C-alpha cells in the first residue's frame, strides 16, 4: 500500500481529516486516515462494506468523535458539535437511513427546527412555497402537503435530499442517495448537484454504483479495512480499477457461470392469473434449480406481485401453487410450510431487528428448530450462528454485535442466512444487493448460484439490469402491474429489457 499524502493541488480545501483513527469498544475501525475536500468539488468515498466509509463520514459531520486525529474546517482545527448541530456550520449529511418524522408533512419535515414565523405565527404559506421550489429544482412531483408516512421509499429519499439542499449547505455528505431512485430521478438529482458544485458547494458522494461515480465525481478516495488506499482524479480511473482498489483482488468473474435447468425439471412454483389492487393477470412458473429474474421500472409492480405470491399481501384473484398444492390468499405461514421464503428488499425496516444481536435475528423465523417445549437451546442457536458465519462469510469481529452496528453487506448476508435457516425450496430475493459494495455483490451472486445448483428455485427481483442479465436464465419484465415480456437466451439484454419496460414492445406471456 502506498504511503498517504495530502493532496494540495488546485482548489481551496474546506474540510479535512488528519490522521483520524476510531475504535469502538476496543475494536479499531479507522487507522490514521487523511481526507480532504475542496471547495466546489464532488468527491467519491469508496470502499467495501466495513471499509470505514460511514464511520469517516460520521466523524466529518460531527455524529461521531475520533479516537485520535483532528478535523480541520477552513484551515482551523475544530471539534464538530454532535447530533446534527454541525448544520449550523454548513455541514449537512443525507443519511442512508431516513431521518424523517413520519407524522409530519413534507413541508413540516423540511423546516423542522428552523420554522419561519411572521408576526409571531408560523408562515406556512412561505414554507410551502419554498418547499415546492426546492422539490421542483430536483424534478420531484412529491406533494409538499403530503404526509411523510404515506410516501414511497423513493419519494422519501427525494425529501431527504430536498431537506439537505434547502439548508444552503457548504458541505453535503450523500450516503447512497440513489439507491431507491429511478434513472430519471437520479438524472434530476445529478443536474442539481452539479449546479450547486459550480456555485461552490462541496459534496462527498458515498455510493457502490461505479457507473454513477464515474459519471458524477471529480475525485475518488478508496478505503479498505479502515485504511486509506488511494486518492485520484476520477478521470484517470475506470470502474474496474476502482473495484480492484476496493477489494484488493481481480473482479473479472463478477457473475458465476449460468446453469440452465433441464426442461423436464419439476415445476416448483406456478402463479396463474394473479391480480391484486395494482398487479393484473400475472402468470409464470419456476422450475427446480432455476434462477428467474424480474425486471422493470420502479413502480412496475414487482414487489407487490412477489408479496402476493409469498402470502404477505392478499390477492384479488388467481392462484399460487407451490409444489403441486394451492395455497390460500394472504397466508404467509401456508406458503412457508410449503417451502417458500421471501427475502425483503428493506432489510432495515422489515428484514432485521436492528437493536437485537445476530443470533436473535438469525433464528427468528426458525425457532422451532432450536428448542423444545417452549424453551430455546442456546447451544443450538450458537451452532447455527457459527454455520451461518462460515457459509455466508459474515465478517464481524464480535459475534454478539447487534445487527444495527453491522455494515450493510454483513446485514444483507445475515438476512440471507436468516431466510435460509428455514430451509426453503423456493426463495424470492427482492433487490439482493441494494446498498452493498461490489466485492459483497460478487459473494451474494455466487451464494445465489450455489443455492440453485443445490436444487433450490430462485426468483431475483432487481432494479439493476446487469444483475438479472448476469444471474438469470429467464427474465420476466413488468410494466404498470403487468408481465409484458418473458425473455430467455440471447433475448436477455439491456436493450431488450428496456424496450419492454418502456412499453415499446409487448408479447404474450404463457
Secondary structure, DSSP 8 states (H G I E B T S, - for coil): ---------SS-EEEEEEEEEEEETTEEEEEEEEEEEETT-EEEEE--TTSSHHHHHHHHTTSS--SEEEEEETTEEE---TTTGGGGGTEEEE-SS----TTSBHHHHHTTTS--EETTEE-HHHHHHHHHHHHHHTT----TTSBGGGS-HHHHHHHHHHHHHTTT-SEEEEESTTTT--HHHHHHHHHHHHHHHHTT-EEEEE-S-HHHHHHH-SEEEEEETTEEEEEEEGGG--HHHHHHHHHSS--TT-S-------TTS-EEEEEEEEE-SS--SEEEEEETT-EEEEEE-TTSSHHHHHHHHTTSS--SEEEEEETTEEE-TT-HHHHHHTTEEEE-S-IIIII--TTSBHHHHHTTT-GGGGEETTEE-HHHHHHHHHHHHHHTT---S-TT-BGGGS-HHHHHHHHHHHHHTT--SEEEEESTTTT--HHHHHHHHHHHHHHHHTT-EEEEE-S-HHHHHHH-SEEEEEETTEEEEEEEGGG-SHHHHHHHHTTS------
